Amino acid sequence: MAAAIVVASLALAGCSATSEPNDDTAPDSVVIGQFLAPATFDTTQAEWGNRALYYQAVYDTLLYNASDGSVEPNLATEYTYSDDNKELTLTLRDDVTFTDGTDLTADVVKQNLERFKDGGGAYAGDLANVESIAAPDDTTVVLTLSAPDPALLAYLSREAGLIAAPAMFDAEDADTNPIGSGPYILDQDATTTGTSYVFTKNPDYWNPDVQHYETVTMNVLADPTAGVNAVQAGEVDTMVLTDNNNLDQIEAAGFEIQSSELNFQGLLLLDRAGEMNPALGDVKVRQAINFALDREGLLEALQLGHGTVTTQVFNKASGAYDPELDEFYTYDPDKARELLDEAGYGDGLSIEMSSTAVLGAAQFPLIAQQLEDVGITVTWVDTPVENYIADLTAPKYAAVPMQLETNADWQLIQFMISRTAPFNPFKYGDETTDQLISEIQNGDEATQVEKAKELNAYIVEQGWFAPYYRVSAGYANNPEVTDVTLNATNIVPSLFDITPVG
């Protein structure tokens, strides 16, 4: 998942964490600033988004998501669908070896896919439509689907496509000791769990063209101040930015910043059936929450205006996107109070939500105040960042603030809208959403776009979410040392798109 969660006059020209001043050779290492540590290296529990680089370092995926968003061959050199799009055949490379010496075979891939599907991870639903998996020979894998899945190829380029060595399947240290076929190997001795992860070049990697460094170090800088200090000290070469409050300082330090609006930030109103908090089961309460939010004020206060206010979760590149839905809910506290009164909560109601500093601590008192102004009392439960998504998907809370990626239509539906979506932890749906999702899944391209628009309009009107804005999220790099190409579907670039200058 992508989240958006730095530097006085330090001159960085010709000097970085990985090179000496005036060194005109390409560096043999790179230091990447991350704001999340990997929760686990167990591929069945893998999360993409801001944790993608950890997995890309040590594992290969069956397919590869290129910087332009296209899906390309990787471990699978070919992939073909049957005419009804219910059978996907993958042809595998025959020259891949895991770092423990084990060969990649179709049976190993089959076991990885089955373990991911049945492993209970947050993204196990990626393979929800996969009915069976066969390995008729050593280089062929056949996935039979119960229904077409327009996003399956994309999933196989992400968490669902990660392939681990069989030795990891029952290993007690699977969380911390990855064994893959990827371009790098985790250096256990040099790594400090939760703080710094060091990866060394895999000497037997099948695709040396993408091994741009001898050593890749990923330092965890969850606190924005720590990120500022790291840039000032020349301790990182690239870094995802967790907020927009220090952009001038970052640029003054010689770093360049690339940005994109790939994520939305807002409230996920998860308990739409009112199982945990009966009030949220009433559409008028969810609508009242939306009318209570001063989105323009939040954007200016929290992001210094860098972004676009919105009340929809589909992004501007989506076929489902409707510009009018960006302003479906205006800031109208009187309307919010009126709706609460109609729903029977004129005397107020209470909601408990989780919070975590990495999402920007400043938002929590602002959101609490805006909701309090219309009669909704929020109790925040401070949650360590490493537990935040696990608590969200458990689910432990009826509503939570969150920042999520807004991907292609079907991926977004499977990500946060369908009954099997990881960010729909109460498995909520109704006849309308079930019907529209089925028509999108099984329809031709024109039908998919038409029905996705209808689905978008419906969930906005029903108040499934309360977005504040699309975040103008940034990625910074020292251009004297690294070239970075952003990914069209993730604010964190692919590891292979972080390259040395020269």
C-alpha positions in Angstrom: 0.0 0.0 0.0 1.2 3.5 -0.8 1.1 6.1 2.0 2.5 9.6 2.1 3.1 9.7 5.3 14.4 18.1 4.6 17.4 20.7 5.4 19.1 23.8 5.7 21.9 25.0 3.5 24.0 21.8 3.4 25.7 21.5 0.0 25.3 18.0 -1.2 26.8 18.4 -4.7 29.3 15.6 -5.2 28.7 14.2 -1.7 26.3 11.6 -0.5 25.8 8.6 1.7 27.4 6.5 -1.0 30.2 8.5 -2.6 33.1 10.7 -1.7 33.3 14.3 -2.9 34.4 14.6 -6.5 34.1 10.9 -7.1 33.3 10.6 -10.8 32.6 6.9 -10.7 29.2 5.4 -10.2 28.6 4.4 -6.5 28.6 0.8 -5.6 25.9 1.2 -3.0 22.7 3.2 -2.3 20.9 4.2 0.9 17.1 4.4 0.6 15.0 6.1 3.3 11.9 4.2 4.2 9.2 5.2 6.6 8.0 1.6 7.3 10.0 -1.5 8.3 8.9 -4.8 6.8 6.4 -6.4 9.1 7.6 -9.8 7.9 9.5 -11.5 5.0 7.0 -14.3 4.9 5.5 -13.9 1.4 2.1 -15.2 2.5 1.7 -12.1 4.6 3.3 -9.7 2.2 2.1 -6.1 1.7 3.1 -4.0 -1.3 2.9 -0.2 -1.3 5.6 1.3 0.9 7.1 -2.1 1.7 7.6 -3.2 -1.9 11.3 -2.5 -2.0 12.1 -4.9 0.8 10.4 -7.7 -1.1 11.8 -6.7 -4.5 15.3 -6.9 -3.1 15.1 -10.6 -2.1 12.3 -12.1 -4.2 11.3 -12.3 -7.8 7.7 -11.9 -8.9 6.1 -14.0 -11.6 5.4 -10.8 -13.6 6.9 -7.3 -13.4 5.1 -4.0 -13.1 7.0 -1.5 -15.2 7.2 2.2 -14.3 4.5 3.1 -16.9 2.1 0.7 -15.2 2.3 -2.1 -17.8 2.8 -5.7 -16.8 5.8 -7.5 -18.3 7.4 -10.9 -18.2 9.7 -11.8 -15.3 9.9 -15.3 -13.8 7.1 -16.1 -16.2 8.4 -15.4 -19.7 5.0 -15.8 -21.3 1.4 -15.6 -20.1 -1.8 -16.4 -22.1 -5.5 -16.4 -21.3 -8.1 -18.7 -22.6 -10.9 -17.1 -24.7 -13.2 -16.9 -21.8 -10.5 -15.3 -19.5 -11.0 -18.1 -17.0 -7.7 -20.0 -17.5 -4.3 -18.3 -17.3 -1.2 -20.2 -18.5 2.3 -19.1 -17.4 5.5 -20.3 -18.9 8.4 -20.1 -16.5 12.1 -19.5 -16.9 14.3 -22.6 -16.7 17.5 -21.0 -15.4 16.5 -19.6 -12.0 18.0 -20.8 -8.7 17.1 -19.7 -5.2 19.9 -18.5 -2.9 19.9 -21.8 -1.1 20.6 -23.7 -4.3 17.1 -24.9 -5.0 15.8 -24.7 -8.6 12.7 -22.8 -9.5 10.1 -25.3 -10.9 6.4 -25.0 -11.7 5.6 -27.1 -8.6 7.4 -24.6 -6.4 5.4 -21.8 -8.0 2.2 -23.8 -7.5 2.9 -24.2 -3.8 3.7 -20.5 -3.4 0.5 -19.5 -5.0 -1.6 -22.0 -3.0 0.1 -20.9 0.3 -0.6 -17.2 -0.5 -4.2 -17.9 -1.3 -4.7 -19.9 1.8 -2.3 -18.1 4.1 -4.7 -15.7 5.7 -2.7 -12.6 4.8 -4.2 -9.2 4.3 -4.0 -9.6 0.5 -4.9 -13.3 0.2 -8.0 -12.0 -1.6 -5.8 -11.2 -4.6 -6.3 -14.8 -5.6 -9.9 -15.2 -4.5 -11.0 -16.0 -8.0 -8.4 -18.7 -8.5 -10.2 -22.0 -8.3 -7.3 -24.4 -8.9 -3.6 -24.3 -9.8 -1.8 -27.0 -11.8 1.8 -27.7 -12.8 1.6 -30.0 -15.8 5.4 -29.8 -16.3 8.4 -28.1 -14.8 8.0 -24.8 -16.7 4.2 -24.5 -17.0 1.7 -23.3 -14.4 -2.1 -23.1 -15.1 -4.5 -21.1 -13.0 -8.1 -21.9 -13.4 -10.5 -19.2 -12.3 -14.0 -19.3 -11.1 -14.7 -16.0 -12.8 -12.6 -13.6 -14.8 -10.3 -11.3 -12.8 -9.2 -8.2 -14.7 -6.5 -7.4 -12.1 -4.9 -10.9 -11.8 -1.8 -10.1 -13.9 -1.2 -7.0 -11.8 -1.5 -9.0 -8.6 1.1 -11.5 -10.0 3.5 -8.5 -10.4 3.1 -7.7 -6.7 2.5 -9.5 -3.4 0.6 -12.5 -4.9 3.4 -13.1 -7.4 6.3 -13.2 -4.9 8.1 -16.6 -5.0 10.0 -18.0 -2.0 12.2 -21.0 -1.8 10.5 -24.2 -0.4 12.8 -24.0 2.6 10.8 -21.0 3.9 7.4 -22.8 3.8 7.7 -24.1 7.4 10.7 -22.2 8.6 10.5 -20.8 12.1 12.5 -17.8 11.0 10.5 -17.0 7.9 9.6 -13.5 9.2 13.3 -12.5 9.3 15.3 -14.8 7.0 14.0 -14.5 3.4 15.2 -17.1 0.9 14.3 -16.0 -2.6 15.8 -15.8 -6.1 15.9 -12.1 -6.1 18.7 -9.7 -7.1 20.0 -9.2 -3.5 20.5 -11.2 -0.3 19.6 -9.9 3.2 22.8 -9.5 5.2 21.7 -10.7 8.6 24.8 -9.5 10.4 24.7 -6.0 9.1 20.9 -5.6 9.5 19.2 -4.2 12.6 15.6 -5.3 12.6 13.2 -2.4 12.5 16.0 0.1 11.9 18.3 -0.7 9.0 18.2 -3.5 6.4 21.3 -4.2 4.3 21.2 -6.3 1.1 24.2 -7.5 -0.8 24.3 -8.5 -4.5 23.2 -12.0 -5.4 26.2 -13.3 -7.4 24.1 -15.9 -9.2 21.1 -13.7 -10.2 19.6 -14.6 -13.5 19.2 -10.9 -14.6 22.3 -9.0 -13.7 21.2 -6.0 -15.8 18.9 -4.9 -13.0 21.5 -5.2 -10.2 22.6 -1.6 -10.2 24.5 -1.8 -6.8 26.7 -4.1 -4.9 24.9 -3.1 -1.7 21.4 -1.7 -1.0 20.7 -0.3 2.4 17.2 0.7 3.5 17.0 2.8 6.7 13.7 3.2 8.5 12.9 6.9 9.1 9.3 6.8 10.4 9.5 10.2 12.1 9.6 13.2 9.6 12.2 14.9 11.7 14.4 11.8 11.4 14.1 12.2 7.6 15.1 15.8 7.8 18.1 15.0 9.8 19.1 12.1 7.5 19.1 14.4 4.5 21.0 17.1 6.3 23.6 14.6 7.3 23.9 13.1 3.8 22.8 9.8 5.2 20.3 8.9 2.4 20.3 9.1 -1.3 16.6 8.7 -1.9 13.6 8.9 0.4 9.8 8.8 0.3 8.4 12.0 1.9 5.9 11.5 4.6 4.5 15.0 4.4 4.8 18.3 2.4 6.0 20.5 5.2 9.7 20.6 4.3 9.7 20.7 0.5 11.6 24.0 0.3 14.3 22.7 2.6 14.7 19.5 0.7 15.2 21.3 -2.6 17.5 23.8 -0.9 19.6 20.8 0.1 20.1 19.8 -3.5 17.6 17.1 -3.6 15.0 16.9 -6.4 11.4 16.0 -5.7 9.0 14.2 -7.9 5.3 14.0 -6.9 2.1 12.4 -8.0 -1.5 12.1 -6.7 -1.7 8.4 -6.4 -3.1 8.2 -2.8 -6.1 9.6 -1.1 -6.2 10.5 2.6 -9.4 10.3 4.7 -11.6 8.2 6.9 -12.5 4.6 6.1 -16.0 4.2 7.4 -15.6 0.4 7.6 -18.6 -0.7 9.8 -21.3 0.0 7.2 -23.6 -2.6 8.7 -23.3 -1.2 12.2 -21.9 -4.4 13.7 -19.4 -2.7 16.0 -20.9 0.8 16.1 -24.6 0.8 15.2 -24.5 4.5 14.2 -22.2 3.8 11.3 -24.8 1.4 9.9 -27.0 4.4 9.1 -26.2 6.0 5.8 -27.2 9.4 7.2 -24.5 9.2 9.8 -21.9 8.4 7.2 -23.1 11.3 5.1 -23.1 13.6 8.1 -19.4 12.7 8.7 -18.7 13.7 5.1 -20.5 17.1 5.4 -18.7 17.8 8.7 -15.2 17.8 7.1 -13.6 21.1 6.0 -11.5 19.5 3.2 -10.0 22.8 1.9 -9.0 23.7 5.4 -7.5 20.2 6.0 -5.5 20.3 2.8 -4.0 23.7 3.6 -3.3 22.8 7.2 -1.9 19.4 6.7 -0.4 19.5 3.2 0.2 23.2 2.7 -2.2 23.0 -0.2 -0.3 20.3 -2.1 -3.1 18.1 -3.4 -6.7 18.2 -4.5 -9.8 17.9 -2.3 -12.1 15.0 -3.2 -15.0 12.9 -1.9 -14.3 9.9 -4.2 -11.6 7.2 -3.9 -11.2 6.6 -7.7 -8.4 8.7 -9.1 -8.4 11.0 -12.2 -6.9 8.3 -14.5 -9.7 5.9 -13.7 -12.6 5.2 -16.0 -14.8 5.5 -13.0 -13.7 9.0 -12.1 -16.3 11.8 -12.2 -15.0 15.3 -11.5 -18.4 16.3 -10.1 -17.9 13.7 -7.3 -14.9 15.6 -6.0 -17.4 18.1 -4.6 -20.3 15.8 -3.7 -20.0 16.7 0.0 -19.4 20.4 0.7 -18.4 21.7 4.1 -21.8 22.0 5.7 -21.9 21.5 9.5 -25.6 22.4 9.7 -26.4 19.7 7.1 -24.4 17.3 9.1 -26.3 18.1 12.3 -29.6 17.8 10.5 -28.7 14.3 9.2 -27.6 13.2 12.6 -30.9 14.3 14.1 -32.9 12.5 11.4 -30.9 9.4 12.1 -31.8 9.6 15.8 -28.4 10.9 17.0 -29.4 14.5 17.7 -27.9 14.2 21.1 -24.6 13.0 19.7 -22.7 9.8 19.2 -19.2 8.4 19.9 -16.7 6.7 17.6 -13.4 5.1 18.6 -10.7 5.2 15.9 -7.0 4.3 15.8 -4.3 6.8 15.1 -0.6 6.6 14.3 2.0 9.4 14.0 3.2 8.3 10.6 -0.2 9.4 9.1 0.6 12.9 10.4 -0.2 13.6 14.0 -1.7 17.1 13.2 -4.8 15.6 11.5 -6.2 13.9 14.6 -7.1 17.0 16.7 -8.4 18.7 13.6 -10.7 15.8 12.6 -11.8 15.4 16.2 -12.7 19.1 16.4 -14.6 19.1 13.1 -16.6 16.1 14.1 -17.1 17.3 17.7 -18.6 20.5 16.2 -21.5 18.5 14.8 -22.0 16.2 17.8 -19.6 13.3 17.1 -17.1 12.5 19.8 -13.9 10.7 18.6 -11.7 8.7 21.0 -8.3 8.1 19.4 -6.3 5.0 20.3 -2.6 5.5 19.6 -1.3 2.5 17.6 2.3 1.6 16.7 2.7 1.9 13.0 3.8 -1.7 12.7 0.4 -2.8 14.1 -1.8 -0.3 12.3 -2.8 -2.2 9.2 -3.2 -5.5 11.2 -5.5 -3.8 13.6 -7.4 -2.2 10.8 -8.0 -5.4 8.9 -8.7 -7.5 12.0 -11.0 -5.4 12.3 -10.6 -3.7 15.6 -12.2 -0.4 14.7 -15.4 0.7 13.1 -13.7 3.6 11.3 -10.0 4.7 10.8 -8.0 7.4 9.2 -5.9 6.1 6.4 -4.0 6.9 3.3 -4.4 4.4 0.5 -3.4 4.0 -3.1 -6.0 4.6 -5.8 -5.1 2.0 -8.5 -6.9 0.9 -11.7 -10.6 0.3 -11.4 -10.7 -3.4 -10.8 -7.7 -3.4 -8.5 -9.3 -0.6 -6.4 -12.5 -2.6 -6.2 -10.7 -5.7 -5.0 -8.6 -3.5 -2.7 -11.2 -1.7 -0.7 -14.8 -2.2 -2.1 -15.6 -5.9 -2.8 -16.6 -8.2 0.0 -13.2 -9.9 -0.2 -11.2 -6.7 -0.2 -8.5 -6.4 2.5 -9.7 -2.8 3.3 -13.3 -4.0 3.6 -12.6 -6.0 6.7 -16.3 -6.3 7.8 -17.0 -7.9 4.3 -19.8 -5.5 3.7 -21.7 -5.2 0.5 -25.3 -5.0 -0.7 -27.4 -6.0 -3.7 -26.4 -2.9 -5.7 -22.6 -3.2 -5.1 -22.7 -7.0 -5.7 -24.5 -6.6 -9.0 -22.3 -3.8 -10.2 -19.1 -5.6 -9.3 -20.3 -8.7 -11.1 -21.1 -6.7 -14.2 -17.7 -5.0 -14.1 -16.0 -8.4 -13.7 -17.7 -10.1 -16.5 -18.5 -7.3 -18.9 -16.7 -6.0 -22.0 -14.5 -2.9 -21.7 -17.4 -0.5 -22.3 -19.5 -2.2 -19.7 -16.7 -2.2 -17.2 -16.2 1.6 -17.5 -20.0 2.3 -17.4 -20.6 0.1 -14.4 -17.5 1.4 -12.6 -18.8 4.9 -12.9 -22.2 3.7 -11.4 -20.4 2.0 -8.6 -18.3 5.0 -7.8 -21.3 7.3 -7.7 -23.2 4.8 -5.5 -20.5 4.4 -2.8 -20.0 8.2 -2.7 -23.7 8.7 -2.1 -23.8 5.9 0.5 -20.8 7.4 2.3 -18.6 4.3 2.3 -15.6 6.6 2.8 -14.9 10.1 3.9 -11.9 11.2 1.8 -10.3 14.6 2.5 -8.1 14.9 -0.5 -5.8 13.3 -3.0 -2.3 13.8 -1.6 0.5 15.3 -3.8 3.0 12.7 -2.4 6.7 13.2 -3.1 9.8 11.1 -3.6 13.1 12.8 -3.1 16.5 11.9 -4.4 20.0 13.4 -4.7 20.4 13.9 -8.5 24.2 13.9 -8.1 24.0 10.3 -7.1 20.8 8.7 -8.2 18.3 8.7 -11.1 14.7 7.8 -10.0 11.8 7.0 -12.3 8.5 7.0 -10.4 6.0 4.1 -10.8 2.6 4.9 -12.3 0.9 2.8 -9.6 3.0 3.3 -6.5 4.6 6.4 -5.0 7.6 4.2 -4.1 9.5 3.5 -7.3 10.6 0.0 -8.3 14.0 -1.0 -6.9 15.1 -1.4 -10.5 14.2 2.2 -11.3 16.6 3.6 -8.7 19.8 3.8 -10.6 23.3 5.4 -10.2 24.1 8.5 -12.1 26.6 8.2 -14.9 
